[in-house]
Amino acid sequence: MAPRRPAVWAVSLMALAGPVLGTGPASAGSPAAPAAVRDSVTWSVSLDEGGAGPDDDDNVHHCGDALRIRGTGLAGTGRGQGSAVLPVHRLTHGVDRVAAEVQADVPPGAQVLVDVRGRDGSGPWTEWREATPGAPADLPRTVTDVQARLILWSGPGGTSPAVAGLRLTADPADLSVPAREAVAPFTARVFATREGLVGGTTANGHVIRPDDHFVALPSWRGLSRKGTGEYSVRVCGPARCETVPVWDVGPWNIRDDHWNPSSVRERFKDLPRGLPAAQAAYESGYNGGRDGFGRRVRNRAGIDLADGTFYNVGLHDNGWVTVTYLWTGDADIRGNSGAREREAPGTVS
């Protein structure tokens, strides 16, 4: 089984200087008043507790003063993957960029990745954004709550990384930038396949059941924590529509957030918004007809549906559905905040 994410070594990610905030008017004929500048804020993140309970940790545990992968039997490969959603940190002022510094022992072939997201008060979370070496995570809007997620991959021999510490540095937002206008959530028509895999485990640690209700999308950016609907989609098939959470990553790609504008899409930025890279590869030979791992793409799928959702929306074979990515819009337009963290999946309309 190919790794879900390409290898990235655990290194320090240096915080960039904070931008200058807006200033008040200066009197005529006098020098402009000095700009008011807020300092960047740095804090250490606790690794020995999840963000909201044990459901936030998937196949990891805190052992020997470090966070490690618990099991390494992923699909018979001798490798293991684990993730932990870490505690929320509340700030006193708005920020929009977060850098990460990881202290970890990473064996050859293993990986440690850091994703960051944010929200303002009780509003919806932004998508997850990866903080990579030399590039802090740029959040799509100003936030006051910041949360990190660690994703660990063991080496080919099953040796786990050991993450001993994580520090985050948040840069203040430029308050002179006008707030964006409210927008409706993005909708696209994509090809759906049935996930199946009953008894398997999703990317967020959910054990797949018969007649399950969730979807997989080909990016980690919109993955909900286990048991939550933080990132949900409305899927409309031939018979009816259903609102379900995103609990898995795939099909084909893992860095293809095709619902985002091309300018902020993680990969495949030359494709139009709403066109999955797998579909483009299958239909027109995009990327040599291969996915992000170099595999030959055998169908045009841009979404996987769990069995219950697949049949409930009226599919009996793989086919086209209309998908609305609810977190991409604003609460007052889409009719729900998208931030409900504990909701029953499979709402039918």
LUMTORKE-691865 format. One record per residue (C-alpha): residue number from 1; residue in three letters; x, y, z. Coordinates in Angstrom, 1 decimal. Each point is the difference from the previous one (the first is absolute). Layout:
+-----+-----+--------+--------+--------+
|   n | res |   east |  north |     up |
+-----+-----+--------+--------+--------+
| NUM | ala |      X |      Y |      Z |
...
+-----+-----+--------+--------+--------+
END
This chain:
+-----+-----+--------+--------+--------+
|   n | res |   east |  north |     up |
+-----+-----+--------+--------+--------+
|   1 | met |    0.0 |    0.0 |    0.0 |
|   2 | ala |    1.5 |    3.3 |   -1.0 |
|   3 | pro |    0.5 |    2.6 |    2.8 |
|   4 | arg |   -2.8 |    2.5 |    0.3 |
|   5 | arg |    2.5 |    2.9 |    0.2 |
|   6 | pro |    3.4 |    0.5 |   -1.5 |
|   7 | ala |    3.0 |    0.0 |    2.3 |
|   8 | val |    0.8 |    3.2 |    2.0 |
|   9 | trp |    2.7 |    0.0 |    2.7 |
|  10 | ala |   -0.7 |    1.6 |    3.3 |
|  11 | val |    1.8 |    3.3 |    0.0 |
|  12 | ser |   -0.4 |    3.5 |    1.4 |
|  13 | leu |   -2.3 |    2.3 |   -1.9 |
|  14 | met |    1.0 |    3.6 |    0.7 |
|  15 | ala |   -2.7 |    2.6 |    0.7 |
|  16 | leu |   -0.2 |    2.9 |   -2.4 |
|  17 | ala |   -0.1 |    3.6 |    1.3 |
|  18 | gly |   -3.5 |    1.2 |    0.8 |
|  19 | pro |   -1.7 |    2.5 |   -2.3 |
|  20 | val |   -0.7 |    3.6 |    1.0 |
|  21 | leu |   -3.5 |    0.7 |    1.2 |
|  22 | gly |   -2.1 |    3.0 |   -1.0 |
|  23 | thr |    0.7 |    3.4 |    1.6 |
|  24 | gly |   -2.1 |    3.0 |    0.9 |
|  25 | pro |    0.0 |    3.3 |   -2.1 |
|  26 | ala |    3.0 |    2.3 |    0.4 |
|  27 | ser |   -0.5 |    3.8 |    0.5 |
|  28 | ala |    0.7 |    2.2 |   -3.0 |
|  29 | gly |    3.6 |    1.0 |   -0.5 |
|  30 | ser |    1.3 |   -2.5 |    2.6 |
|  31 | pro |    1.8 |   -3.3 |   -0.5 |
|  32 | ala |   -2.3 |   -3.0 |   -0.2 |
|  33 | ala |   -0.6 |   -1.7 |    3.4 |
|  34 | pro |    2.0 |   -3.1 |    0.5 |
|  35 | ala |   -1.7 |   -3.2 |   -1.0 |
|  36 | ala |   -1.5 |   -2.2 |    2.7 |
|  37 | val |    1.7 |   -3.4 |   -0.1 |
|  38 | arg |   -1.1 |   -3.1 |    1.9 |
|  39 | asp |    2.7 |   -2.5 |    0.8 |
|  40 | ser |   -0.1 |   -3.6 |   -1.3 |
|  41 | val |   -1.0 |   -2.5 |    2.7 |
|  42 | thr |    1.8 |   -3.3 |    0.6 |
|  43 | trp |   -1.2 |   -2.8 |    2.2 |
|  44 | ser |    0.7 |   -3.7 |    0.6 |
|  45 | val |   -2.7 |   -2.6 |   -0.8 |
|  46 | ser |   -0.8 |   -2.8 |    2.4 |
|  47 | leu |    0.6 |   -3.4 |   -1.7 |
|  48 | asp |   -1.3 |   -2.2 |    2.7 |
|  49 | glu |   -3.7 |    0.9 |   -0.4 |
|  50 | gly |   -2.3 |    0.2 |   -3.0 |
|  51 | gly |   -1.9 |    3.1 |   -1.1 |
|  52 | ala |   -3.3 |   -1.1 |    1.5 |
|  53 | gly |    0.4 |   -3.6 |    1.3 |
|  54 | pro |    1.3 |   -3.4 |   -1.1 |
|  55 | asp |   -1.9 |    0.1 |   -3.3 |
|  56 | asp |    2.4 |    2.6 |   -1.2 |
|  57 | asp |    3.0 |   -2.4 |    0.0 |
|  58 | asp |    0.2 |   -2.7 |   -2.7 |
|  59 | asn |    2.6 |   -2.8 |    0.5 |
|  60 | val |    2.4 |    2.2 |    2.1 |
|  61 | his |    0.9 |    0.1 |    3.7 |
|  62 | his |    2.3 |    2.0 |    2.3 |
|  63 | cys |    2.8 |   -2.3 |    1.1 |
|  64 | gly |    3.4 |    0.8 |    1.4 |
|  65 | asp |   -0.5 |    3.8 |   -0.1 |
|  66 | ala |   -0.9 |   -0.1 |   -3.7 |
|  67 | leu |   -2.9 |   -0.6 |   -2.3 |
|  68 | arg |    0.4 |   -3.2 |   -2.0 |
|  69 | ile |   -2.0 |   -2.2 |   -2.4 |
|  70 | arg |   -1.8 |   -2.8 |    1.9 |
|  71 | gly |   -0.2 |   -2.7 |   -2.7 |
|  72 | thr |    1.9 |   -0.5 |   -3.2 |
|  73 | gly |   -2.1 |   -2.6 |   -1.8 |
|  74 | leu |   -1.4 |    2.2 |   -2.8 |
|  75 | ala |   -1.3 |   -2.2 |   -2.7 |
|  76 | gly |    2.7 |   -2.6 |    0.5 |
|  77 | thr |    2.7 |    2.5 |   -0.9 |
|  78 | gly |    1.8 |    0.0 |    3.4 |
|  79 | arg |   -0.6 |    3.8 |    0.1 |
|  80 | gly |   -2.3 |    1.9 |    2.2 |
|  81 | gln |   -1.8 |    3.3 |   -0.2 |
|  82 | gly |   -1.4 |    2.0 |    2.9 |
|  83 | ser |   -1.4 |    3.5 |    0.7 |
|  84 | ala |   -0.9 |    2.2 |    2.9 |
|  85 | val |   -2.1 |    3.1 |    0.1 |
|  86 | leu |    1.5 |    2.1 |    2.7 |
|  87 | pro |   -1.5 |    2.5 |    2.5 |
|  88 | val |   -1.5 |    3.3 |   -1.1 |
|  89 | his |    2.0 |    3.1 |    0.9 |
|  90 | arg |   -2.0 |    3.3 |    0.4 |
|  91 | leu |    1.7 |    3.3 |   -0.8 |
|  92 | thr |   -0.9 |    3.5 |    1.1 |
|  93 | his |    0.2 |    1.4 |   -3.6 |
|  94 | gly |   -0.5 |   -1.1 |   -3.5 |
|  95 | val |    2.6 |   -1.9 |   -1.9 |
|  96 | asp |    0.2 |   -1.5 |   -3.5 |
|  97 | arg |    3.3 |   -1.7 |   -0.4 |
|  98 | val |    1.5 |   -2.7 |    2.2 |
|  99 | ala |    3.5 |   -1.6 |    0.0 |
| 100 | ala |    1.0 |   -3.2 |    1.7 |
| 101 | glu |    3.2 |   -1.3 |    1.6 |
| 102 | val |    0.1 |   -3.8 |    0.5 |
| 103 | gln |    2.4 |   -1.8 |    2.4 |
| 104 | ala |    0.1 |   -3.6 |   -1.2 |
| 105 | asp |    2.1 |   -3.0 |   -0.7 |
| 106 | val |   -0.9 |   -1.1 |   -3.5 |
| 107 | pro |    1.4 |   -3.3 |   -1.2 |
| 108 | pro |    1.0 |   -0.5 |   -3.7 |
| 109 | gly |   -3.1 |   -0.1 |   -2.1 |
| 110 | ala |   -2.3 |    1.1 |    2.7 |
| 111 | gln |   -2.0 |    3.3 |   -0.1 |
| 112 | val |   -1.4 |    2.6 |    2.4 |
| 113 | leu |   -2.4 |    2.6 |   -1.4 |
| 114 | val |   -1.7 |    3.0 |    1.7 |
| 115 | asp |   -3.4 |    1.4 |   -1.1 |
| 116 | val |   -1.6 |    3.1 |    1.5 |
| 117 | arg |   -3.5 |    1.5 |    0.0 |
| 118 | gly |   -1.8 |    2.8 |    1.7 |
| 119 | arg |   -3.4 |    1.5 |    0.8 |
| 120 | asp |   -1.4 |    3.2 |    1.5 |
| 121 | gly |   -1.9 |   -0.6 |    3.2 |
| 122 | ser |   -2.7 |   -2.6 |   -0.6 |
| 123 | gly |    0.1 |    0.4 |   -3.8 |
| 124 | pro |    1.0 |   -2.8 |   -2.4 |
| 125 | trp |    3.5 |   -1.3 |   -0.4 |
| 126 | thr |    2.1 |    0.9 |   -2.9 |
| 127 | glu |    1.4 |   -2.9 |   -2.1 |
| 128 | trp |    3.2 |   -1.6 |    1.2 |
| 129 | arg |    3.1 |    1.6 |   -1.4 |
| 130 | glu |    3.4 |   -1.7 |    0.1 |
| 131 | ala |    2.9 |    1.8 |    1.5 |
| 132 | thr |    3.1 |   -1.1 |   -2.0 |
| 133 | pro |    3.7 |    0.8 |    0.4 |
| 134 | gly |    0.4 |    3.7 |   -0.6 |
| 135 | ala |   -3.7 |    0.6 |   -0.7 |
| 136 | pro |   -2.4 |    0.7 |    2.8 |
| 137 | ala |   -3.7 |   -0.9 |   -0.5 |
| 138 | asp |   -1.9 |    2.9 |   -1.5 |
| 139 | leu |   -3.6 |   -0.1 |    1.3 |
| 140 | pro |   -2.8 |    1.2 |   -2.3 |
| 141 | arg |   -1.4 |    2.5 |    2.6 |
| 142 | thr |    0.8 |    1.6 |    3.4 |
| 143 | val |   -0.4 |   -2.4 |    2.9 |
| 144 | thr |    0.4 |    0.1 |    3.8 |
| 145 | asp |    0.0 |   -3.8 |    0.7 |
| 146 | val |    2.8 |   -2.0 |   -1.4 |
| 147 | gln |    0.3 |   -3.8 |   -0.1 |
| 148 | ala |    2.7 |   -2.3 |   -1.3 |
| 149 | arg |   -0.1 |   -3.6 |   -1.3 |
| 150 | leu |    3.0 |   -2.4 |   -0.2 |
| 151 | ile |    0.1 |   -2.8 |   -2.5 |
| 152 | leu |    2.7 |   -2.6 |    0.5 |
| 153 | trp |    1.2 |   -2.7 |   -2.4 |
| 154 | ser |    2.4 |   -2.8 |    1.1 |
| 155 | gly |    3.0 |   -1.0 |   -2.1 |
| 156 | pro |   -0.1 |   -3.1 |   -2.2 |
| 157 | gly |    1.2 |   -2.2 |    2.9 |
| 158 | gly |   -2.8 |    1.2 |    2.2 |
| 159 | thr |    2.1 |    2.4 |    2.1 |
| 160 | ser |   -2.1 |    2.8 |    1.3 |
| 161 | pro |    1.0 |    3.7 |    0.1 |
| 162 | ala |    0.2 |    1.4 |    3.5 |
| 163 | val |   -1.4 |    3.5 |    0.3 |
| 164 | ala |    1.2 |    1.6 |    3.2 |
| 165 | gly |   -1.2 |    3.5 |   -0.4 |
| 166 | leu |   -2.0 |    2.4 |   -2.2 |
| 167 | arg |    0.1 |    3.8 |    0.1 |
| 168 | leu |   -2.3 |    2.3 |   -2.0 |
| 169 | thr |    0.6 |    3.6 |   -0.9 |
| 170 | ala |   -3.0 |    2.1 |   -1.2 |
| 171 | asp |    0.4 |    3.3 |   -1.9 |
| 172 | pro |   -2.5 |    2.8 |    0.5 |
| 173 | ala |   -2.5 |    0.6 |   -2.8 |
| 174 | asp |    0.0 |    3.2 |   -2.0 |
| 175 | leu |   -3.2 |    1.7 |    1.2 |
| 176 | ser |    0.1 |    2.5 |   -2.8 |
| 177 | val |   -0.9 |   -2.7 |   -2.5 |
| 178 | pro |   -3.8 |    0.1 |   -0.5 |
| 179 | ala |   -2.0 |   -3.1 |    1.0 |
| 180 | arg |   -1.1 |   -2.1 |   -2.9 |
| 181 | glu |   -3.6 |    0.0 |   -1.0 |
| 182 | ala |   -2.2 |   -2.9 |    0.9 |
| 183 | val |   -0.1 |   -2.8 |   -2.6 |
| 184 | ala |   -2.1 |   -3.0 |   -0.6 |
| 185 | pro |    1.7 |   -3.4 |    0.3 |
| 186 | phe |    1.6 |   -1.4 |   -3.1 |
| 187 | thr |   -1.8 |   -2.7 |   -2.0 |
| 188 | ala |    1.4 |   -2.3 |   -2.7 |
| 189 | arg |   -1.1 |   -3.0 |   -2.0 |
| 190 | val |    2.5 |   -2.9 |    0.6 |
| 191 | phe |    0.2 |   -3.7 |   -0.7 |
| 192 | ala |   -0.7 |   -2.1 |    3.1 |
| 193 | thr |    1.2 |   -3.5 |    0.8 |
| 194 | arg |   -1.0 |   -2.3 |    2.9 |
| 195 | glu |    2.5 |   -0.3 |    2.7 |
| 196 | gly |   -1.0 |   -3.3 |    1.6 |
| 197 | leu |    2.9 |   -1.3 |    2.1 |
| 198 | val |   -2.2 |   -1.0 |    2.9 |
| 199 | gly |    2.1 |   -0.8 |    3.1 |
| 200 | gly |    2.8 |    2.3 |   -1.3 |
| 201 | thr |    1.1 |    3.2 |    1.7 |
| 202 | thr |   -0.4 |    3.5 |   -1.5 |
| 203 | ala |    2.6 |    2.8 |    0.1 |
| 204 | asn |   -1.6 |    1.4 |    3.2 |
| 205 | gly |   -0.1 |   -3.4 |    1.8 |
| 206 | his |   -3.6 |   -0.9 |   -0.6 |
| 207 | val |   -0.6 |   -3.8 |   -0.5 |
| 208 | ile |   -2.2 |   -0.4 |   -3.0 |
| 209 | arg |   -3.4 |   -1.7 |    0.6 |
| 210 | pro |   -2.6 |   -1.5 |   -2.4 |
| 211 | asp |   -2.4 |    2.7 |   -1.2 |
| 212 | asp |    2.4 |    2.8 |    1.2 |
| 213 | his |   -0.6 |    3.7 |   -0.9 |
| 214 | phe |    3.0 |    2.1 |   -0.8 |
| 215 | val |    2.2 |    1.0 |   -2.9 |
| 216 | ala |    3.7 |    0.0 |   -1.0 |
| 217 | leu |    1.5 |    3.1 |   -1.8 |
| 218 | pro |    3.4 |    0.0 |   -1.5 |
| 219 | ser |    1.6 |    2.5 |    2.4 |
| 220 | trp |    0.8 |    0.1 |    3.7 |
| 221 | arg |   -1.1 |    3.7 |    0.1 |
| 222 | gly |   -3.7 |   -0.9 |    0.5 |
| 223 | leu |    0.3 |   -3.0 |    2.3 |
| 224 | ser |   -2.3 |    0.0 |    3.1 |
| 225 | arg |    1.1 |   -1.4 |    3.3 |
| 226 | lys |   -1.5 |   -3.4 |    0.7 |
| 227 | gly |   -3.7 |    0.2 |    1.0 |
| 228 | thr |   -0.4 |    3.6 |   -1.1 |
| 229 | gly |   -1.5 |    1.9 |   -2.9 |
| 230 | glu |    2.5 |    2.9 |    0.1 |
| 231 | tyr |    0.5 |   -0.4 |   -3.8 |
| 232 | ser |   -3.2 |   -1.3 |   -1.7 |
| 233 | val |   -1.3 |   -0.2 |   -3.5 |
| 234 | arg |   -3.5 |   -0.2 |   -1.5 |
| 235 | val |   -0.1 |   -2.8 |   -2.6 |
| 236 | cys |   -2.8 |    0.0 |   -2.5 |
| 237 | gly |   -0.5 |   -3.2 |   -2.1 |
| 238 | pro |   -2.8 |   -1.2 |   -2.3 |
| 239 | ala |   -2.4 |   -0.7 |    2.9 |
| 240 | arg |    0.7 |    2.5 |    2.8 |
| 241 | cys |    2.5 |    2.1 |    1.8 |
| 242 | glu |    1.9 |   -0.8 |    3.2 |
| 243 | thr |    2.2 |    2.1 |    2.3 |
| 244 | val |    3.0 |   -2.0 |    1.3 |
| 245 | pro |    3.4 |    0.6 |    1.6 |
| 246 | val |    3.4 |   -0.4 |   -1.6 |
| 247 | trp |    1.7 |   -2.8 |    1.9 |
| 248 | asp |    2.5 |   -1.4 |   -2.5 |
| 249 | val |    2.6 |    1.2 |   -2.6 |
| 250 | gly |   -0.1 |   -1.2 |   -3.6 |
| 251 | pro |   -0.8 |   -1.2 |   -2.6 |
| 252 | trp |    3.3 |    0.0 |   -2.0 |
| 253 | asn |    1.5 |    3.2 |    1.3 |
| 254 | ile |    0.6 |    1.5 |    3.5 |
| 255 | arg |    1.0 |    3.6 |   -0.9 |
| 256 | asp |   -2.7 |    0.8 |   -2.5 |
| 257 | asp |   -2.4 |    2.5 |    1.7 |
| 258 | his |   -1.8 |    0.6 |   -3.3 |
| 259 | trp |   -2.8 |    2.0 |    1.7 |
| 260 | asn |    2.4 |    2.8 |    0.7 |
| 261 | pro |    0.9 |    2.8 |   -2.5 |
| 262 | ser |    3.0 |   -0.9 |   -2.1 |
| 263 | ser |    2.2 |    2.6 |    1.7 |
| 264 | val |   -0.2 |   -1.7 |    3.4 |
| 265 | arg |   -0.4 |   -3.6 |   -1.2 |
| 266 | glu |    2.8 |   -2.0 |    1.6 |
| 267 | arg |    1.0 |   -1.8 |   -3.2 |
| 268 | phe |   -1.2 |   -0.1 |   -3.6 |
| 269 | lys |   -0.4 |    3.8 |    0.0 |
| 270 | asp |   -0.3 |    0.1 |   -3.8 |
| 271 | leu |   -3.4 |   -1.8 |    0.2 |
| 272 | pro |   -3.3 |    2.0 |    0.2 |
| 273 | arg |   -1.8 |    0.0 |    3.3 |
| 274 | gly |   -2.3 |   -3.0 |    0.4 |
| 275 | leu |    1.9 |   -2.3 |   -2.3 |
| 276 | pro |    1.7 |   -2.9 |    1.9 |
| 277 | ala |    3.5 |   -0.9 |   -1.2 |
| 278 | ala |   -1.0 |   -3.6 |   -0.4 |
| 279 | gln |   -2.9 |    0.9 |   -2.3 |
| 280 | ala |    2.4 |    2.2 |   -2.1 |
| 281 | ala |    2.6 |   -2.9 |   -0.1 |
| 282 | tyr |   -2.6 |   -2.5 |   -1.1 |
| 283 | glu |   -1.8 |    2.1 |   -2.6 |
| 284 | ser |    2.8 |    2.0 |   -1.6 |
| 285 | gly |    3.3 |   -1.5 |    1.2 |
| 286 | tyr |    0.8 |    2.7 |    2.4 |
| 287 | asn |    3.2 |   -0.6 |    2.0 |
| 288 | gly |    0.8 |   -2.8 |   -2.4 |
| 289 | gly |   -3.3 |   -1.8 |    1.0 |
| 290 | arg |    1.4 |   -0.6 |    3.5 |
| 291 | asp |   -0.9 |    1.1 |    3.5 |
| 292 | gly |    2.2 |    1.7 |    2.6 |
| 293 | phe |    1.8 |   -3.3 |    0.8 |
| 294 | gly |    0.7 |   -0.8 |   -3.6 |
| 295 | arg |   -2.7 |   -2.7 |   -0.3 |
| 296 | arg |   -2.0 |   -0.4 |   -3.3 |
| 297 | val |   -3.5 |    1.5 |    0.7 |
| 298 | arg |   -2.6 |   -2.6 |   -0.8 |
| 299 | asn |   -3.2 |    2.1 |    0.5 |
| 300 | arg |   -0.9 |    3.7 |    0.3 |
| 301 | ala |   -1.1 |   -0.1 |    3.7 |
| 302 | gly |    0.2 |    3.2 |    2.0 |
| 303 | ile |   -1.9 |   -1.3 |    3.1 |
| 304 | asp |   -0.5 |   -3.4 |    1.7 |
| 305 | leu |   -3.4 |   -0.7 |    1.7 |
| 306 | ala |   -0.4 |   -2.3 |    2.9 |
| 307 | asp |   -2.5 |   -2.8 |   -0.7 |
| 308 | gly |   -3.0 |    1.5 |    1.8 |
| 309 | thr |    0.4 |    3.4 |   -1.7 |
| 310 | phe |    0.7 |   -1.7 |   -3.4 |
| 311 | tyr |   -3.3 |   -1.8 |   -0.1 |
| 312 | asn |   -2.0 |    2.6 |    1.8 |
| 313 | val |    0.6 |    2.7 |   -2.6 |
| 314 | gly |   -1.2 |   -2.5 |   -2.7 |
| 315 | leu |    3.2 |   -1.4 |   -1.5 |
| 316 | his |    0.2 |   -3.7 |   -0.9 |
| 317 | asp |    3.3 |    0.4 |   -1.9 |
| 318 | asn |    2.7 |    2.6 |   -0.1 |
| 319 | gly |   -1.4 |    3.2 |   -1.4 |
| 320 | trp |   -0.3 |    3.8 |    0.1 |
| 321 | val |   -1.2 |    2.0 |    3.0 |
| 322 | thr |   -0.2 |    3.6 |    1.0 |
| 323 | val |    2.0 |    0.9 |    3.0 |
| 324 | thr |   -0.2 |    3.2 |    2.1 |
| 325 | tyr |    3.0 |    0.5 |    2.2 |
| 326 | leu |   -1.7 |    1.7 |    2.9 |
| 327 | trp |    3.0 |    1.4 |    1.9 |
| 328 | thr |    1.0 |    2.1 |   -3.0 |
| 329 | gly |   -3.0 |    2.4 |    0.6 |
| 330 | asp |   -1.2 |    2.2 |    2.8 |
| 331 | ala |   -2.4 |   -1.0 |    2.7 |
| 332 | asp |   -2.7 |    2.6 |   -0.8 |
| 333 | ile |   -0.1 |   -1.1 |   -3.6 |
| 334 | arg |    0.1 |   -3.8 |    0.3 |
| 335 | gly |   -2.4 |   -0.2 |    2.9 |
| 336 | asn |    2.3 |   -1.8 |    2.4 |
| 337 | ser |    3.3 |    0.9 |    1.4 |
| 338 | gly |    1.8 |   -3.1 |   -1.0 |
| 339 | ala |    1.7 |    0.1 |    3.4 |
| 340 | arg |   -2.3 |   -2.4 |    1.8 |
| 341 | glu |    2.6 |   -2.4 |    1.3 |
| 342 | arg |   -2.4 |   -2.8 |    1.1 |
| 343 | glu |   -2.8 |   -0.7 |   -2.5 |
| 344 | ala |   -1.5 |   -3.2 |   -1.3 |
| 345 | pro |    1.2 |   -0.7 |   -3.5 |
| 346 | gly |   -2.3 |   -0.7 |   -2.9 |
| 347 | thr |   -2.5 |    2.8 |    0.1 |
| 348 | val |   -2.4 |   -0.6 |   -2.9 |
| 349 | ser |   -1.7 |    2.8 |   -2.0 |
+-----+-----+--------+--------+--------+
END
